[in-house]
Amino acid sequence: MKQINVITLGCAKNRVDSEHLSAQLAASGYKVVFDSDRTDAKVVVINTCGFIGDAKQESIDTILRAVAAKQAGRIEQVFVIGCLSERYADELRQEIPEVDRYFGVKDWEGIVRTLGAEYRNDCRIERQLSTPKHYAYLKIGEGCNWRCGYCAIPLIRGKYESVPFEQVIAEAQRLAESGVKELMVIAQDTTYYGIDLYGRRSLAELLEALCRIDGIEWVRLHYAYPTDFPDDVIEVMSREKKICKYLDIPLQHISDNQLSLMHRRHTKTQALELLDRLRKAIPDIAIRTTLLVGYPNESAQDFEELKEFVRRQRFDRLGVFAYSEEEGTFSADKLTDNIPQRVKEYRVDEIMRIQSEISLANNRARIGRIERVIIDGRSGEYYIGRSQYDSPEVDEEILIKADSRRMLRGRFYDVRITAADEYDLYGERTETPKIQTL
């Protein structure tokens, strides 16, 4: 059986693409392994990221390592797909010609046929999961229409294209049948879903339909753009028990000066009003956000305003990135990258210093609570779990000391929180495993 090693870099949307590709290859009899350094696979497919400077460098380094393995005779072929290949195909062919072939972000039929497999339309909703089998990412849209000043996604992925409603539901049902209990709903902007196909925002209707699928117990919402956030989504989140009280909503900044330069299409007042609406409708919601510092013309006053915003909002989860100039974007073409790198790095560290104190206080407030936890696995003497307030891979974990009672991956248990640090919690299992569906 021919083996193919699929290496995925970047965001969860890339992961979904790799899983669909792997299902196509498996349908033709190939064995697919994911991100493996220990494999007999002679063919490597690298699904790249081209979003920001660090991600691009990681992709290039991974390609170069694969090429070196090919030159040493450990592998026979290297293929590159994804965002970096879409955006820089000509440059890559010149600089790294040892790669057998480059493909863009939508040429899935091309890569499948080049690998000697048959591209099958009846496999469009099939996946080979690279995650643990109890959770999966569900991509409901591709591309983006917002064109924020710093963002290259519209240049790489194009305009927003919703996945048809029936196809999303069919894929979710297939995932549930395979044992998936938790769905992470993703797109570049999940709230934009449906406008291109149905002339209206249809995310609330989609979330309700996902909640009706037998076997799915948690539905989690990622990447929600704050401008024109749909009120019906807030209502559904507050009402549906299967929807996690969790929202990933990248705000990027709060200074009106910076929001305007970033082309974010909302103001500070509108952002604050949205956060207030969310918390009033869903009092126990955990909000994750990401921020961007060091964007052109970010003044000391802008940054102080951002720090005060973080202090006041006390976000449950927060990430922060230093601005890097991306060719072809508004900020690269029209603005000057005038914030020194050392200042950018200081501002990243300062925001994270504030957030670490907030996170510790938030976590300590949970000590003594009993929370419903899903088990992701075991590491050493601890079982690794998460509550509804945490997404896998990016958020906090609940570490449960292993005792004589076995805890099963993908099962739900009631856990009492006993201790906390800045980014993890510790707990103990209560007597009765919580395995029933909602």
C-alpha positions as semicolon CSV with decimal commas, in nm:
position;residue;x (nm);y (nm);z (nm)
1;M;0,000;0,000;0,000
2;K;0,144;0,337;-0,100
3;Q;0,194;0,572;0,195
4;I;0,166;0,950;0,182
5;N;0,271;1,182;0,463
6;V;0,052;1,494;0,478
7;I;0,207;1,777;0,681
8;T;-0,030;2,061;0,772
9;L;0,084;2,407;0,877
10;G;-0,114;2,711;0,982
11;C;-0,476;2,736;1,088
12;A;-0,755;2,485;1,145
13;K;-0,900;2,568;0,803
14;N;-0,586;2,418;0,649
15;R;-0,632;2,113;0,870
16;V;-0,980;2,058;0,726
17;D;-0,842;2,084;0,371
18;S;-0,576;1,823;0,450
19;E;-0,837;1,591;0,598
20;H;-1,053;1,614;0,286
21;L;-0,748;1,553;0,067
22;S;-0,654;1,249;0,275
23;A;-1,003;1,102;0,234
24;Q;-0,972;1,135;-0,143
25;L;-0,637;0,955;-0,137
26;A;-0,762;0,685;0,099
27;A;-1,055;0,618;-0,137
28;S;-0,798;0,518;-0,399
29;G;-0,627;0,277;-0,161
30;Y;-0,347;0,494;-0,026
31;K;-0,247;0,502;0,339
32;V;-0,221;0,856;0,473
33;V;-0,026;0,957;0,783
34;F;-0,031;1,307;0,930
35;D;0,272;1,516;1,028
36;S;0,486;1,212;1,087
37;D;0,865;1,205;1,123
38;R;0,858;0,829;1,170
39;T;0,706;0,685;0,858
40;D;0,791;0,471;0,560
41;A;0,607;0,717;0,335
42;K;0,810;0,806;0,029
43;V;0,576;1,087;-0,073
44;V;0,532;1,406;0,132
45;V;0,259;1,665;0,079
46;I;0,305;1,994;0,266
47;N;-0,003;2,211;0,315
48;T;0,146;2,554;0,378
49;C;0,047;2,878;0,548
50;G;0,121;3,220;0,399
51;F;-0,062;3,449;0,640
52;I;0,214;3,629;0,832
53;G;0,593;3,638;0,830
54;D;0,656;3,374;1,096
55;A;0,407;3,133;0,935
56;K;0,565;3,181;0,593
57;Q;0,910;3,112;0,736
58;E;0,785;2,795;0,905
59;S;0,642;2,678;0,574
60;I;0,966;2,746;0,387
61;D;1,173;2,571;0,655
62;T;0,945;2,266;0,636
63;I;0,976;2,254;0,257
64;L;1,355;2,278;0,280
65;R;1,371;1,992;0,532
66;A;1,160;1,775;0,302
67;V;1,379;1,863;0,004
68;A;1,689;1,772;0,205
69;A;1,531;1,435;0,291
70;K;1,458;1,382;-0,079
71;Q;1,817;1,462;-0,173
72;A;1,937;1,217;0,094
73;G;1,717;0,946;-0,056
74;R;1,485;0,909;0,243
75;I;1,181;1,019;0,042
76;E;1,108;1,021;-0,329
77;Q;0,865;1,306;-0,396
78;V;0,769;1,639;-0,235
79;F;0,452;1,827;-0,325
80;V;0,352;2,168;-0,186
81;I;-0,004;2,298;-0,162
82;G;-0,190;2,568;0,029
83;C;-0,162;2,940;0,094
84;L;0,212;2,994;0,049
85;S;0,206;2,798;-0,276
86;E;-0,098;2,993;-0,398
87;R;0,064;3,328;-0,329
88;Y;0,428;3,268;-0,420
89;A;0,422;2,979;-0,668
90;D;0,651;3,145;-0,924
91;E;0,906;3,251;-0,664
92;L;0,901;2,909;-0,499
93;R;0,957;2,729;-0,830
94;Q;1,265;2,944;-0,888
95;E;1,404;2,926;-0,535
96;I;1,318;2,562;-0,450
97;P;1,294;2,376;-0,783
98;E;1,355;2,041;-0,610
99;V;0,986;2,031;-0,516
100;D;0,811;1,804;-0,764
101;R;0,511;2,031;-0,808
102;Y;0,331;2,325;-0,647
103;F;-0,048;2,358;-0,619
104;G;-0,275;2,642;-0,504
105;V;-0,548;2,647;-0,242
106;K;-0,829;2,519;-0,464
107;D;-0,659;2,274;-0,700
108;W;-0,751;1,964;-0,501
109;E;-0,838;1,763;-0,808
110;G;-0,497;1,846;-0,951
111;I;-0,298;1,722;-0,653
112;V;-0,512;1,407;-0,620
113;R;-0,462;1,312;-0,985
114;T;-0,091;1,395;-0,976
115;L;-0,051;1,156;-0,683
116;G;-0,206;0,885;-0,900
117;A;-0,543;0,877;-0,728
118;E;-0,893;0,924;-0,864
119;Y;-1,074;1,244;-0,764
120;R;-1,422;1,143;-0,653
121;N;-1,708;1,391;-0,620
122;D;-1,887;1,148;-0,391
123;C;-1,605;1,198;-0,137
124;R;-1,659;1,573;-0,098
125;I;-1,789;1,540;0,259
126;E;-1,552;1,260;0,359
127;R;-1,270;1,326;0,604
128;Q;-0,976;1,141;0,754
129;L;-0,944;1,313;1,089
130;S;-0,604;1,427;1,208
131;T;-0,758;1,526;1,541
132;P;-0,863;1,284;1,815
133;K;-1,178;1,115;1,688
134;H;-1,410;1,288;1,939
135;Y;-1,369;1,641;1,797
136;A;-1,341;1,795;1,453
137;Y;-1,331;2,132;1,280
138;L;-1,622;2,208;1,048
139;K;-1,542;2,465;0,778
140;I;-1,852;2,651;0,659
141;G;-1,694;2,913;0,432
142;E;-1,388;3,001;0,229
143;G;-1,226;3,338;0,163
144;C;-1,324;3,679;0,297
145;N;-1,489;4,000;0,176
146;W;-1,381;4,239;0,454
147;R;-1,034;4,326;0,319
148;C;-0,885;4,448;0,645
149;G;-0,581;4,667;0,583
150;Y;-0,321;4,418;0,706
151;C;-0,473;4,090;0,585
152;A;-0,367;3,887;0,281
153;I;-0,643;3,626;0,308
154;P;-0,864;3,781;0,034
155;L;-0,557;3,790;-0,193
156;I;-0,491;3,421;-0,128
157;R;-0,835;3,267;-0,078
158;G;-1,054;3,508;-0,272
159;K;-1,404;3,632;-0,194
160;Y;-1,624;3,470;0,066
161;E;-1,787;3,148;-0,050
162;S;-2,027;2,972;0,184
163;V;-2,039;2,595;0,184
164;P;-2,400;2,500;0,092
165;F;-2,618;2,440;0,397
166;E;-2,705;2,081;0,302
167;Q;-2,339;1,994;0,247
168;V;-2,238;2,132;0,588
169;I;-2,511;1,932;0,762
170;A;-2,427;1,614;0,568
171;E;-2,060;1,647;0,663
172;A;-2,148;1,711;1,028
173;Q;-2,376;1,407;1,031
174;R;-2,099;1,192;0,884
175;L;-1,860;1,318;1,152
176;A;-2,114;1,237;1,424
177;E;-2,157;0,886;1,285
178;S;-1,780;0,838;1,310
179;G;-1,779;0,927;1,679
180;V;-1,725;1,304;1,681
181;K;-1,892;1,472;1,979
182;E;-1,760;1,827;1,948
183;L;-1,770;2,049;1,638
184;M;-1,560;2,364;1,602
185;V;-1,740;2,577;1,341
186;I;-1,483;2,777;1,145
187;A;-1,448;3,016;0,852
188;Q;-1,255;3,337;0,803
189;D;-1,576;3,501;0,927
190;T;-1,845;3,261;1,046
191;T;-2,107;3,539;1,085
192;Y;-2,093;3,614;0,711
193;Y;-2,219;3,265;0,633
194;G;-2,503;3,247;0,380
195;I;-2,497;3,598;0,234
196;D;-2,348;3,488;-0,099
197;L;-2,579;3,186;-0,138
198;Y;-2,903;3,291;0,029
199;G;-2,888;3,671;0,040
200;R;-2,891;3,679;0,422
201;R;-2,681;3,579;0,719
202;S;-2,772;3,219;0,794
203;L;-2,537;3,123;1,076
204;A;-2,809;3,107;1,343
205;E;-3,016;2,867;1,133
206;L;-2,708;2,653;1,068
207;L;-2,618;2,638;1,438
208;E;-2,970;2,525;1,525
209;A;-2,951;2,248;1,264
210;L;-2,614;2,130;1,397
211;C;-2,764;2,107;1,745
212;R;-3,026;1,867;1,613
213;I;-2,768;1,608;1,502
214;D;-2,763;1,299;1,720
215;G;-2,425;1,235;1,879
216;I;-2,305;1,595;1,867
217;E;-2,289;1,732;2,220
218;W;-2,083;2,049;2,185
219;V;-2,088;2,308;1,905
220;R;-1,823;2,577;1,932
221;L;-1,802;2,900;1,730
222;H;-1,472;3,041;1,603
223;Y;-1,364;3,348;1,405
224;A;-1,665;3,574;1,431
225;Y;-1,612;3,920;1,280
226;P;-1,749;4,190;1,512
227;T;-1,902;4,422;1,251
228;D;-2,279;4,368;1,209
229;F;-2,272;4,070;1,445
230;P;-2,611;3,897;1,402
231;D;-2,849;3,931;1,696
232;D;-3,011;3,597;1,612
233;V;-2,676;3,423;1,668
234;I;-2,661;3,567;2,019
235;E;-3,016;3,447;2,081
236;V;-2,939;3,094;1,959
237;M;-2,618;3,078;2,164
238;S;-2,807;3,178;2,477
239;R;-3,085;2,923;2,416
240;E;-2,925;2,610;2,274
241;K;-2,769;2,387;2,539
242;K;-2,534;2,219;2,293
243;I;-2,369;2,546;2,191
244;C;-2,066;2,610;2,408
245;K;-2,072;2,936;2,599
246;Y;-1,764;3,038;2,407
247;L;-1,692;3,281;2,126
248;D;-1,374;3,350;1,932
249;I;-1,410;3,708;1,811
250;P;-1,086;3,872;1,688
251;L;-1,109;4,243;1,774
252;Q;-0,751;4,341;1,676
253;H;-0,757;4,685;1,846
254;I;-0,984;4,932;2,024
255;S;-0,842;5,272;1,931
256;D;-1,065;5,438;1,670
257;N;-0,749;5,568;1,503
258;Q;-0,612;5,216;1,461
259;L;-0,948;5,059;1,373
260;S;-0,990;5,311;1,093
261;L;-0,638;5,256;0,955
262;M;-0,694;4,880;0,975
263;H;-1,018;4,913;0,774
264;R;-1,204;4,723;1,045
265;R;-1,540;4,888;0,964
266;H;-1,651;4,931;1,322
267;T;-1,574;5,178;1,598
268;K;-1,467;5,146;1,958
269;T;-1,819;5,226;2,073
270;Q;-1,967;4,954;1,852
271;A;-1,717;4,696;1,978
272;L;-1,794;4,780;2,341
273;E;-2,168;4,764;2,274
274;L;-2,131;4,419;2,115
275;L;-1,932;4,284;2,410
276;D;-2,195;4,422;2,645
277;R;-2,478;4,257;2,447
278;L;-2,299;3,923;2,446
279;R;-2,235;3,924;2,819
280;K;-2,586;4,034;2,907
281;A;-2,744;3,763;2,691
282;I;-2,493;3,492;2,789
283;P;-2,364;3,580;3,138
284;D;-2,118;3,288;3,160
285;I;-1,972;3,329;2,810
286;A;-1,597;3,287;2,766
287;I;-1,470;3,531;2,503
288;R;-1,148;3,468;2,314
289;T;-0,996;3,752;2,116
290;T;-0,679;3,835;1,928
291;L;-0,508;4,171;1,909
292;L;-0,260;4,327;1,667
293;V;0,004;4,569;1,795
294;G;0,269;4,769;1,613
295;Y;0,042;4,846;1,317
296;P;0,154;5,159;1,125
297;N;0,105;5,483;1,319
298;E;0,007;5,307;1,644
299;S;0,086;5,586;1,889
300;A;0,176;5,551;2,255
301;Q;-0,175;5,683;2,330
302;D;-0,332;5,418;2,104
303;F;-0,140;5,149;2,289
304;E;-0,234;5,284;2,633
305;E;-0,597;5,281;2,520
306;L;-0,558;4,918;2,417
307;K;-0,403;4,824;2,752
308;E;-0,687;4,986;2,941
309;F;-0,935;4,802;2,721
310;V;-0,772;4,468;2,807
311;R;-0,771;4,554;3,178
312;R;-1,140;4,648;3,178
313;Q;-1,274;4,368;2,957
314;R;-1,087;4,088;3,137
315;F;-1,106;3,851;2,843
316;D;-1,105;3,482;2,924
317;R;-0,867;3,404;2,639
318;L;-0,642;3,644;2,451
319;G;-0,364;3,625;2,195
320;V;-0,160;3,911;2,054
321;F;0,052;3,942;1,741
322;A;0,311;4,193;1,625
323;Y;0,231;4,348;1,289
324;S;0,426;4,222;0,988
325;E;0,390;4,384;0,649
326;E;0,226;4,166;0,384
327;E;0,273;4,242;0,016
328;G;-0,034;4,357;-0,172
329;T;-0,231;4,466;0,132
330;F;-0,353;4,819;0,193
331;S;-0,111;4,875;0,479
332;A;0,187;4,759;0,273
333;D;0,091;4,971;-0,028
334;K;-0,032;5,287;0,143
335;L;0,120;5,301;0,491
336;T;0,473;5,297;0,630
337;D;0,579;5,022;0,868
338;N;0,704;5,283;1,113
339;I;0,696;5,104;1,449
340;P;1,039;4,959;1,539
341;Q;1,050;4,584;1,591
342;R;1,173;4,622;1,949
343;V;0,868;4,840;2,024
344;K;0,635;4,584;1,866
345;E;0,786;4,307;2,078
346;Y;0,762;4,518;2,393
347;R;0,394;4,586;2,324
348;V;0,324;4,215;2,270
349;D;0,495;4,133;2,601
350;E;0,314;4,411;2,786
351;I;-0,031;4,298;2,671
352;M;0,046;3,938;2,761
353;R;0,177;4,045;3,103
354;I;-0,155;4,214;3,174
355;Q;-0,350;3,919;3,037
356;S;-0,157;3,663;3,245
357;E;-0,266;3,842;3,563
358;I;-0,626;3,851;3,441
359;S;-0,616;3,486;3,342
360;L;-0,482;3,382;3,681
361;A;-0,757;3,575;3,862
362;N;-1,025;3,435;3,630
363;N;-0,900;3,081;3,686
364;R;-0,879;3,114;4,063
365;A;-1,243;3,227;4,064
366;R;-1,333;2,884;3,922
367;I;-1,180;2,689;4,212
368;G;-1,450;2,486;4,383
369;R;-1,679;2,476;4,080
370;I;-1,792;2,147;3,929
371;E;-1,763;2,161;3,550
372;R;-1,852;1,923;3,270
373;V;-1,526;1,816;3,110
374;I;-1,438;1,619;2,798
375;I;-1,122;1,410;2,812
376;D;-0,873;1,463;2,528
377;G;-0,611;1,217;2,648
378;R;-0,353;1,141;2,914
379;S;-0,003;1,274;2,975
380;G;0,199;1,113;3,250
381;E;0,005;1,115;3,575
382;Y;-0,267;1,348;3,448
383;Y;-0,573;1,310;3,230
384;I;-0,612;1,611;2,999
385;G;-0,960;1,761;2,983
386;R;-1,141;2,074;2,870
387;S;-1,458;2,250;2,971
388;Q;-1,701;2,418;2,731
389;Y;-1,499;2,737;2,785
390;D;-1,189;2,604;2,608
391;S;-1,118;2,504;2,252
392;P;-0,858;2,233;2,183
393;E;-0,500;2,326;2,096
394;V;-0,533;2,698;2,169
395;D;-0,697;2,730;2,512
396;E;-0,661;2,607;2,866
397;E;-0,662;2,249;2,983
398;I;-0,794;2,094;3,302
399;L;-0,541;1,848;3,446
400;I;-0,701;1,567;3,646
401;K;-0,473;1,350;3,859
402;A;-0,505;0,988;3,750
403;D;-0,629;0,748;4,016
404;S;-0,770;0,396;4,014
405;R;-1,072;0,511;3,813
406;R;-1,005;0,513;3,441
407;M;-1,117;0,812;3,236
408;L;-1,185;0,751;2,869
409;R;-1,088;0,980;2,583
410;G;-1,391;1,148;2,430
411;R;-1,613;1,090;2,733
412;F;-1,765;1,357;2,956
413;Y;-1,715;1,370;3,333
414;D;-1,800;1,602;3,617
415;V;-1,479;1,753;3,756
416;R;-1,431;1,974;4,059
417;I;-1,171;2,249;4,006
418;T;-0,918;2,232;4,289
419;A;-0,632;2,463;4,183
420;A;-0,533;2,707;3,911
421;D;-0,238;2,879;3,751
422;E;-0,226;3,138;3,472
423;Y;-0,317;2,911;3,184
424;D;-0,421;2,575;3,326
425;L;-0,659;2,436;3,584
426;Y;-0,638;2,131;3,808
427;G;-0,929;1,916;3,912
428;E;-1,054;1,595;4,058
429;R;-1,319;1,367;3,920
430;T;-1,647;1,345;4,105
431;E;-1,807;1,006;4,158
432;T;-2,037;0,972;3,857
433;P;-1,906;0,995;3,499
434;K;-2,119;1,229;3,291
435;I;-2,164;1,037;2,967
436;Q;-2,524;1,102;2,874
437;T;-2,610;1,331;2,586
438;L;-2,771;1,667;2,643
